[in-house]
């Protein structure tokens, strides 16, 4: 399962089996998901669950609203594909990871695998930045010239902003794993992964992922406790040293920050564009009761004409491209116009339920496990923030979010007592050492199960 999760967040969505015409494509993630369902089903992981799947009711309700909206939408084929995407990227995947954890899974091992997958994404970004090397051109030769010519660093992700947010989400998780690791080698590895992810986040050259990283670290400081805050002081000192020693980095960040609030700059127009999308969405759904309740259908914004809001330009896609955008860079506003107030409200309820459960688990956890739960909650907050300023069309990023939600929502983070065989094989530890040993390294398992924390 760990290798499976690492592949889901690393592999480019361009890989897959192409189908004729406009049929939904079998991407590499969908193939892996179906294979995992088959083998875990044969092994009995998907039957006889001790606990219900959390949020399943809200996930199905949200999916039902998308189907109703698609039925009356203006982009039938695109809407159908979006419903298929949701079924794979949210419902099936989340159910699979949750069922695995409830039967025989280690949260720590899965979190570690996610971090290693993200670290591989960061390494590819470094190769792309400094050597123009990476797997995407070889996986999709037709995109070679485009990939080589562009200056954007996006690694295996479809866009640099989405890539940057994935890196930002991984930092709190890597920090939580580093703080709870008792083995020096594992601790150093997680710290190194954190450094790689921070550097890769900077390579995205986007204000949103940078703010997302800052938000994740602030949330981690608030939830992680004194040990995390002490380590974050070291991170802050290193960041300050980089800004002093590398004036180019400081100037890049300063220029992007100042241009955000300049109305006549491209970055300023980009910032205002995201706010204007709320006005456009609200104005459009008020035109009829049907559109108010269920919107214009999933992905309908890609083909709708908003010329009235951007005079002198033809069509929504044209208007966005001339403004420097290729999509609705506000996923919440897009959901409002595409799914109406019903779908918009259900998504907010779903996210509120997720945050409530994550924070409840964080409050009830012991100090060491609380660091890991803080990292998960912080990463999920970064994803929810990302939806305010970009449209999430990266399957890797969605799989990352739902994997973290499944791991963080698992109620069975319990330490197991060592078996007699382990007690004989391992050196006896003093009571004080055992008491100080982080729970994450003793083994985290489902009630009644037994699993090593990480191998």
DALIN-V79640 format. One line per field, one symbol per residue. phi: phi as a letter, one per 30 degrees, with the letter a starting at -180 (. if undefined). burial: 1 if it has 9 or more other C-alpha atoms within 8 Angstrom, else 0. Layout:
phi->???
burial->???
This chain:
phi->.ddeddddccdddddlcdcdicdedcddddddddddeddddddidcbiddbdddiedddddddddddddddcdcbdddddddddeddddcddddddddddddcacceddddddedddddddddddddddcbhclddeddbedceddddddcdcbhccdaddddddddddddddddddddcdcdedddddddddeddddddddddhbdeddddddddddddddcdjddddddddddddddddddddbeddddddddddddeccdccdddddddeddddddddddddddadddddbicjeidddbdccedcbdibciddddddddjbbaddaddddddddciddddddddddddddddddddddddddeddddddddddddddddddeddbacdccdddddddddddddddddcdbdcdddedddddcddcdeddddddeedcdkcbdeicaaddac
burial->01011111111111110010000001111111100110011000110010000010011111101111110010110111111101111111111111111111111111111111111111111111100001011001001100100000111111011111111111111111111111000111111011011111111111011101101110111011100110010000000001100000110000011011110010111111010011011101110000111111111110100110000000111111100010011111111111111111011011001110111011001001111111111111111011111111011111111111111111011111000000100000000000001111111111000011110
